Structure formats: structure tokens, C-alpha cells
Amino acid sequence: MRLTSKIFLTSALAIVVLAGAGILSLRAVDRLVSVNREIATRTVPALRLTASAREAIASLAQLEARAVVLGDPRYATAWAERAAQVAEDLERLAGYAQSPAEALHLREANSAFGGYRRIDPARASRLTDTDTRAFVERAQKSLDGLMAATHTRVLAVQAETAGLKARTWTAVLVALGAAVGLALLGAAILAHRMTRSLDLLSSATAEVAAGAFREPIAVRSRDEIGSLARSFNSMGSQLHRMEETRQEFFATVSHELRSPLTSIRGAADLLRDGVPGPLTAKQGRLMDIISLSSGRLLRLVNEILEMSRFRAGLAELDRKPLDLARLVDRAVEELYPRAVEAGVTLEYERLGATFIYFGDEERLHRLVINLGANAIRFTPGGGRVVVRVIDAGPEFELQVEDTGVGIPADALPHIFDAYRQAHGERGGTGLGLAIVRGVADAHGGRVTAESHEGKGSRFTVLLPRMRAPVIATA
């Protein structure tokens, strides 16, 4: 599934839940509006009309009394008009009655009022007619019951709407909580998967930048990040093949160059020494140039071959017991002429008493020479280079510290990579420090670098103590 589809589905799920909450809310609002409209258009007019009819029945009794006592026909006419109005009101109330109780009370009121109207108000005996009073009381009682039934129905509807309101609020809050929870959960899952994939890509990119990427990234998704990871794997494989091809090319070419360069240098030395015959001064200078250049080429070829062996894990160490302090002392003596020529003070310090170590003397000597030569090359005249050997208990420390130009902060993490130089304008092959790391790693140690640009650098090689193997003799 594509990344856009995942984001859309996560958002759509939260939107659907919110839409459901909105629909519930609208239905509840519609029900509340319907109830309020019913109360406003039916219940209130019904109560008003019922109260009016009840008062009118009471006034009919008064008109009836006056008509009988006074014998005034106008009161009889008024009674007849008022009775017709009450009958009309009761007929209108039939359209407002909704519950069975309301309908029952309304029928009783109509029945009682109908019986009341059927009695002639002109009869003198009406004042004492118990039937007349009974009809009036029944009608009023029925109207009271109608009002009570209507009020009860209104209270029931209001209770129902209150419950609906509570249920609606609960449903809305639950839906909102579910929507927020689903959105957060979906976003968290999506973000976790994206960041996990991006972290893998980032770490793999860092490994490729450091030249250590070997295993392809496991791709499980089919979205854009998965496509990016597959493209990255393809790129990493191609870079790895290119790196192997490059190393194989350098190793092959270096091996093929080593023999003819050795022959050229040997022949140049013979000619310069006058073995075939004396040389002129000009020929001697040319032979010096040839000897010096072939020597530099031979050293470069040897460094490339050595670096290739370390990278391939084929460098075999000629381990034997040696005095690490004496080895460093000899290396300092070898470096001394370079320091004098560069105007740099070269010092040697030894901290400890015992420096017996089991290692490859030639390669450790080369390690000290490489570190010392670098320090001298990057230290201006008048500066200082100190070479130390320290007995640090479980480890020996070889330190080379200088007061030179230092290493830029952005170049410091890569100075031990092959063919990488912090100061390319000062020349060099970029293999010296890579060989230092290869020698240290081959001895089970490690090398670190500290530097402040413009103040100097300090390289430390940590070599773990290792005893010489004991050979049993009969």
C-alpha cells in the first residue's frame, strides 16, 4: 500500500467516526427541536384552551342563575352563546389530545357538558337541580384531569429529551475520544514505521559514507519508503561492486608494478655507484632523480599492497617478543633528520618500566614512523612533536602529539579512511593513517585522534598486552 493511501485511510477513519458523532448530534437536535415545536404549537395552546373552557363552564353557571332568578332573556342568550363557545373549544381540544388519558378525559368532559346543555336553563327548578350541578362538576373535573394528563405527557417528553440529551453527549464524547484515539494511534503507528525505516536508511547511509555498508536493508513495505530502500540497496550493491573492483585494480596494478620498479631502482643504484663505469656530473644528477622517484613509487606501491591486505583480512603478523620502548626509540632516531630539516623539535618520552610486547616489529615500526612523519609534516617550523610510550596496565599506549595546524572538525571522523586527507594541499597519498589503523586493528588494538584546529593533534594507539605463546618441550 502506498504511503499516501495509508495516510488517507488513517485520516478517513477518524473522519468517519467524527461524521457518525455529527449524525448522532443532528438527530438529537432534530428530536429536541421537534419536542420544543410540539410544546409550542400543541401543548401550550391545549393547556390554554382547556383552562379557558373550564373557566367558561364556571361562568355558565353564573349566567344560568341570573337567567333563572331575574327572568331576563338576555342572560339566557348569553348563556347559549357561551355554551356554544365552550362546545367549540372542546371540539378543538380533540385535535390536541395525544395520549389515551387525554382522550379519555376529553370524552368525559364532552359527555358531561353535553348533558349539561341538554337541560333547559329557563326552568325555575334548575337552581336546585342536582343533575345540573353534577354535570358541571363532572365537566370541570374532566377538564382538570385533561390538564393533568397533558402536563404529565409534557413531563414525560421532557424526561425523554433529557435522557436523549445525556445519551447524545455521551455518544459524542465517546465518538470524539475514539476519533482522537484512532487518529493518534494511526499517526503513531505510521510515524513509527516511517521513522524506523528512515532510521535504517540513515544508518545505512552513514555506513556507506564510512565505506562499511555490506548487508542490504530488509524491505517489507511496498510504499514509497520501501521503494526508496530498494533503490538504496541497488545503489549500495553497485557502490560495493565498484569498491571491490577499485581495490582489486589497485592491488593488481601495484603487484605488477612492484617488480619492475624494484628492478629500475636497483639498476639506477648500480649506475649511480659507477659499477658499469664512471658517470658525468649531469648523468649522476639524473640517476639521483631516477633513484629518488622510483623509490617513492615503490613505497606507494608497497603501501597500496599493505592496505589491500588489511582490507581483505589477509595481513599475517609476524608476532614475536619485542621491547616496545626500544622500537619507538629507533623510530624516533629515524625521524630525527626530518624534524631537523623541518625546524621542528622532536622529543621522546617513556612512562613506565616494562615494555615487553608480543607483536609484529616491522609493522609496529611502520606505525610509529607514519604517525611521526605526519606530525612533523603538519607542524610549522619552531613547533614541537612528542612521541610517548606508556605502560598503562592492561594496555600499552603509543602517543604522538604535535603543535601543528590541527585537523578540521568535519574531517576528523574520516582521517583513518584510505585515500582521505584532511589537508590535501600538503601532498601525501592518504594511506598512512589507514595503514596505522590496519596495524592497530590487526594487533587487537585501536587508534584514536584528538585535534583542535590551529593548536595541534594527538594520536593514541592502544595495544592490549599479549603474552608470547608457551611452547611445551619434552
C-alpha positions in Angstrom: 0.0 0.0 0.0 1.3 3.4 -0.9 2.2 5.9 1.8 -0.5 8.3 0.6 -3.1 5.6 0.9 -2.0 4.8 4.5 -2.2 8.5 5.4 -5.6 8.8 3.7 -7.1 5.7 5.4 -5.8 6.9 8.8 -7.4 10.3 8.3 -10.6 8.8 6.8 -11.1 6.5 9.8 -11.1 9.4 12.2 -13.3 11.5 9.9 -15.9 8.6 9.6 -16.1 8.4 13.4 -16.5 12.2 13.7 -19.1 12.1 11.0 -21.0 9.4 12.9 -20.9 11.6 16.0 -22.1 14.5 13.9 -25.1 12.5 12.6 -26.0 11.4 16.2 -25.8 15.0 17.3 -28.0 16.2 14.4 -30.6 13.5 15.1 -30.7 14.6 18.8 -31.0 18.2 17.8 -33.8 17.3 15.4 -35.6 15.5 18.2 -35.2 18.4 20.6 -36.5 20.8 18.0 -39.4 18.6 17.4 -40.3 18.4 21.1 -40.0 22.1 21.5 -42.1 22.7 18.4 -44.7 20.3 19.8 -44.8 22.1 23.1 -45.0 25.5 21.5 -47.6 24.6 18.8 -49.8 21.9 20.5 -49.2 21.6 24.3 -49.3 25.2 25.3 -52.4 26.0 23.2 -54.1 22.9 24.5 -53.5 23.9 28.1 -54.7 27.4 27.4 -57.8 26.2 25.7 -58.6 23.7 28.5 -58.2 26.4 31.1 -60.4 28.7 29.1 -63.1 26.0 28.7 -63.1 25.3 32.4 -63.5 29.0 33.3 -66.2 29.3 30.7 -68.2 26.4 32.3 -68.0 28.1 35.7 -69.3 31.4 34.2 -72.1 29.4 32.5 -73.4 28.5 35.9 -73.5 32.2 36.9 -75.3 33.2 33.7 -77.8 30.4 34.3 -78.5 31.6 37.8 -79.2 35.2 36.7 -81.4 34.0 33.9 -83.5 31.9 36.3 -83.7 34.5 39.1 -84.1 37.6 37.0 -86.0 36.1 34.1 -84.0 38.3 31.7 -83.9 36.6 28.3 -80.6 38.4 27.6 -78.9 36.2 30.2 -80.3 33.1 28.5 -79.0 34.3 25.2 -75.5 34.9 26.6 -75.6 31.5 28.2 -76.4 29.9 24.9 -73.6 31.8 23.2 -71.1 31.0 25.9 -72.2 27.3 25.8 -71.7 27.2 22.1 -68.2 28.6 22.5 -67.3 26.0 25.1 -68.6 23.3 22.9 -66.4 24.6 20.1 -63.4 24.8 22.4 -64.0 21.2 23.4 -64.2 20.2 19.8 -60.9 21.9 19.1 -59.3 20.2 22.0 -59.9 16.9 20.2 -57.2 17.9 17.8 -54.7 18.4 20.6 -55.3 15.3 22.7 -52.5 12.7 22.0 -52.3 10.3 24.9 -55.1 7.8 25.8 -55.6 9.5 29.2 -56.1 12.9 27.5 -58.6 11.4 25.0 -60.5 9.7 27.9 -60.8 12.9 30.0 -61.8 14.9 26.9 -64.6 12.4 26.1 -65.8 12.5 29.7 -65.8 16.4 29.6 -67.7 16.4 26.3 -70.2 13.9 27.7 -70.8 15.9 30.9 -71.0 19.2 29.1 -73.4 17.7 26.5 -75.7 16.5 29.4 -75.5 20.0 30.9 -76.5 21.7 27.7 -79.5 19.4 27.2 -81.1 20.8 30.3 -83.3 23.9 29.7 -81.9 26.9 31.6 -85.3 28.6 31.7 -86.7 26.0 34.2 -87.1 27.6 37.6 -86.3 24.4 39.3 -82.8 24.4 37.7 -81.4 26.2 40.7 -81.9 23.1 42.8 -81.4 20.6 40.0 -78.7 18.3 41.3 -78.2 16.8 37.8 -77.1 20.2 36.6 -74.5 20.7 39.3 -73.3 17.1 38.7 -72.8 17.7 35.0 -70.9 20.9 35.7 -68.7 19.3 38.3 -68.1 16.3 36.1 -67.1 18.6 33.2 -64.8 20.7 35.3 -63.3 17.5 36.9 -62.7 16.0 33.4 -61.1 19.2 32.2 -58.9 19.2 35.3 -57.9 15.6 34.5 -57.2 16.6 30.9 -54.9 19.4 32.1 -53.1 17.0 34.4 -52.8 14.3 31.7 -51.4 16.9 29.3 -48.9 18.1 31.9 -47.9 14.5 32.6 -47.3 13.9 28.9 -45.2 17.1 28.7 -43.1 16.0 31.7 -42.6 12.5 30.1 -41.5 14.1 26.9 -39.1 16.4 28.7 -37.6 13.5 30.6 -37.2 11.6 27.4 -35.5 14.6 25.8 -33.2 15.0 28.8 -32.2 11.3 28.5 -31.7 11.8 24.8 -29.5 14.8 25.5 -27.4 12.8 28.0 -27.1 9.8 25.7 -26.2 12.2 22.8 -23.5 13.9 24.9 -22.1 10.5 25.9 -22.1 9.3 22.3 -20.5 12.5 21.1 -17.8 12.4 23.7 -17.1 8.7 23.1 -17.0 9.3 19.4 -14.7 12.2 19.8 -12.5 10.3 22.1 -12.5 7.3 19.7 -11.7 9.6 16.8 -8.8 11.3 18.6 -7.6 7.9 19.9 -7.7 6.3 16.4 -6.1 9.4 14.8 -3.3 9.3 17.4 -2.9 5.6 17.2 -2.8 5.6 13.4 -0.4 8.6 13.3 1.8 6.9 15.9 1.9 3.6 14.0 2.5 5.4 10.7 5.2 7.7 12.2 6.9 4.7 14.0 7.1 2.7 10.7 8.3 5.7 8.8 10.9 6.8 11.3 12.1 3.2 11.8 12.5 2.8 8.0 14.2 6.3 7.8 16.5 5.4 10.7 17.5 2.2 8.9 18.2 4.3 5.8 20.1 6.9 7.7 22.3 4.4 9.5 22.9 2.5 6.2 23.7 5.8 4.5 26.2 6.6 7.3 27.8 3.1 6.8 28.0 3.7 3.1 29.7 7.1 3.7 32.1 5.3 6.0 32.7 2.5 3.4 31.4 -0.2 5.8 28.0 -1.0 4.3 27.7 -4.7 3.4 24.3 -6.1 4.1 21.2 -4.8 2.2 18.3 -3.3 4.0 15.4 -5.7 4.6 12.4 -4.3 2.7 9.0 -5.3 4.0 6.8 -2.4 2.8 5.5 -1.6 -0.7 5.1 2.1 -0.2 7.4 5.0 -1.3 9.8 4.3 1.6 10.1 0.7 0.6 10.8 1.8 -3.0 13.5 4.2 -1.7 15.0 1.3 0.4 15.1 -0.9 -2.7 16.8 1.8 -4.7 19.2 2.4 -1.9 20.1 -1.4 -1.8 20.7 -1.3 -5.5 22.9 1.8 -5.1 24.8 0.2 -2.2 25.4 -3.0 -4.2 26.7 -1.1 -7.1 29.0 1.0 -4.9 30.2 -2.2 -3.2 31.0 -3.7 -6.5 32.7 -0.6 -7.6 34.8 -0.5 -4.4 35.8 -4.2 -4.8 36.7 -3.5 -8.4 38.8 -0.5 -7.4 40.6 -2.4 -4.7 41.2 -5.3 -7.0 42.5 -2.9 -9.7 44.9 -1.2 -7.2 46.1 -4.4 -5.8 46.7 -5.9 -9.2 48.4 -2.9 -10.7 50.5 -2.4 -7.5 51.6 -6.0 -7.6 52.5 -5.8 -11.3 54.4 -2.5 -10.7 56.4 -3.7 -7.8 58.8 -6.0 -9.6 59.7 -3.6 -12.5 60.1 -0.7 -10.0 62.4 -2.7 -7.9 64.5 -3.6 -11.0 64.6 0.1 -12.1 65.7 1.3 -8.7 68.3 -1.4 -8.4 69.7 -0.6 -11.9 69.7 3.1 -11.1 71.7 2.5 -7.9 74.2 0.4 -9.8 74.6 3.1 -12.4 74.9 5.8 -9.8 77.5 3.8 -7.9 79.5 3.6 -11.2 79.5 -0.2 -11.4 79.3 -0.2 -15.3 81.6 2.8 -15.5 82.0 6.3 -14.3 79.2 8.9 -14.9 79.4 12.5 -15.6 78.1 15.0 -13.1 75.0 15.6 -15.2 74.4 11.9 -15.6 74.8 11.4 -11.8 72.1 14.1 -11.1 69.8 12.3 -13.5 70.4 9.0 -11.8 69.7 10.6 -8.4 66.3 11.8 -9.7 65.6 8.4 -11.2 66.5 6.6 -8.0 64.5 9.0 -5.8 61.4 8.8 -8.0 61.5 5.1 -8.3 61.9 4.8 -4.5 58.8 7.0 -4.0 56.8 4.9 -6.4 57.9 1.7 -4.8 56.9 3.0 -1.3 53.5 4.0 -2.8 53.0 0.5 -4.3 54.0 -1.2 -1.0 51.5 1.0 0.9 48.7 0.1 -1.5 49.5 -3.6 -1.3 49.7 -3.4 2.5 46.3 -1.5 2.6 44.8 -4.2 0.3 46.0 -6.9 2.6 44.5 -5.3 5.7 41.1 -4.7 4.0 41.0 -8.2 2.8 42.0 -9.6 6.2 45.0 -11.3 4.6 47.7 -9.5 6.6 49.7 -12.1 8.5 51.5 -10.8 11.5 55.0 -12.0 12.4 54.5 -11.8 16.1 57.4 -12.2 18.5 58.5 -10.7 21.8 59.9 -7.2 21.5 60.8 -4.2 23.6 58.2 -1.6 22.6 60.3 1.2 24.1 63.4 0.3 22.0 61.2 0.0 18.9 59.9 3.6 19.4 63.4 4.8 20.2 64.7 3.5 16.9 61.7 5.1 15.0 62.4 8.5 16.7 66.1 8.3 15.6 64.9 7.6 12.1 62.6 10.6 12.2 65.1 12.9 13.7 66.7 14.1 10.4 63.2 15.0 9.0 62.5 17.0 12.2 65.8 18.9 11.9 65.1 19.7 8.3 61.6 21.0 9.1 62.8 23.0 12.1 60.6 21.0 14.5 61.7 19.9 18.0 61.3 16.1 18.3 61.1 14.6 21.8 60.7 11.1 23.1 59.1 10.2 26.4 58.8 6.8 28.2 56.4 6.4 31.1 56.7 3.0 32.8 59.3 0.3 33.4 58.4 -2.8 31.4 57.5 -2.6 27.7 57.8 -6.2 26.6 55.2 -6.8 23.9 54.3 -9.6 21.6 53.7 -8.2 18.1 54.9 -7.6 14.6 58.0 -5.5 14.9 58.2 -4.3 11.3 54.6 -3.2 11.1 54.7 -1.5 14.5 57.8 0.3 13.5 56.0 1.5 10.3 53.0 2.6 12.5 55.3 4.9 14.6 57.1 6.2 11.5 53.8 7.1 9.8 52.4 8.9 12.8 55.7 10.7 13.5 56.2 11.7 9.8 52.6 13.1 9.6 53.1 15.1 12.8 56.4 16.6 11.5 54.9 17.4 8.1 51.9 19.3 9.6 53.9 21.2 12.3 55.3 24.6 11.3 58.9 25.4 12.0 59.6 26.1 15.6 56.9 23.7 16.7 57.1 20.6 18.8 56.4 16.9 18.3 56.4 14.4 21.2 56.4 10.6 20.9 55.4 8.7 24.0 55.3 5.1 25.0 53.2 4.5 28.2 52.8 1.4 30.3 49.0 1.7 31.1 48.5 -1.6 32.9 46.3 -3.8 30.7 47.4 -1.8 27.6 50.4 -0.1 26.1 49.8 3.4 24.7 51.8 4.9 21.8 51.1 8.6 21.6 52.3 11.1 19.0 51.4 14.7 19.9 52.2 17.9 18.0 51.6 21.6 18.0 50.8 21.7 14.3 47.9 23.0 12.2 45.4 20.6 13.6 42.6 18.8 11.8 39.3 20.4 10.7 36.3 19.1 12.8 34.4 17.9 9.7 37.4 15.9 8.5 38.3 14.3 11.9 35.9 11.3 11.7 37.3 10.3 8.3 41.1 10.7 8.7 41.6 6.9 9.1 39.8 6.2 5.8 42.0 5.2 2.8 42.8 7.9 0.3 41.2 10.6 2.6 43.3 13.6 3.6 42.5 16.4 5.9 44.9 18.8 4.2 45.1 17.7 0.6 47.2 20.7 -0.4 50.2 19.4 1.6 50.5 16.3 -0.5 50.6 12.6 0.5 48.7 9.5 -0.6 46.1 9.4 2.2 47.2 5.8 3.1 49.5 6.5 6.1 46.8 6.7 8.8 44.7 4.0 7.1 47.7 1.6 7.5 48.1 2.8 11.1 44.5 1.8 11.8 45.0 -1.5 10.0 48.1 -2.4 12.0 46.4 -1.4 15.3 43.3 -3.5 14.4 45.4 -6.5 13.4 47.1 -6.4 16.8 43.6 -6.3 18.5 44.1 -2.7 19.5 42.6 0.6 18.4 43.7 4.1 17.4 42.1 7.4 18.4 42.7 11.0 17.3 42.1 14.3 19.2 42.7 17.6 17.5 42.0 21.4 17.7 42.4 23.2 14.5 45.3 25.7 14.8 46.5 24.2 18.1 47.7 20.7 17.2 46.7 17.0 17.4 47.3 13.9 19.4 47.1 10.3 18.1 46.9 7.4 20.6 47.4 3.8 19.7 46.2 1.4 22.4 47.7 -2.1 22.2 46.4 -4.8 24.6 49.1 -6.8 26.5 49.5 -10.2 24.9 51.9 -12.9 26.2 54.0 -14.9 23.9 52.7 -18.5 23.5 54.3 -21.1 25.6 55.8 -24.0 23.6 55.9 -27.2 25.6 59.1 -29.2 25.4 59.7 -32.8 26.2 
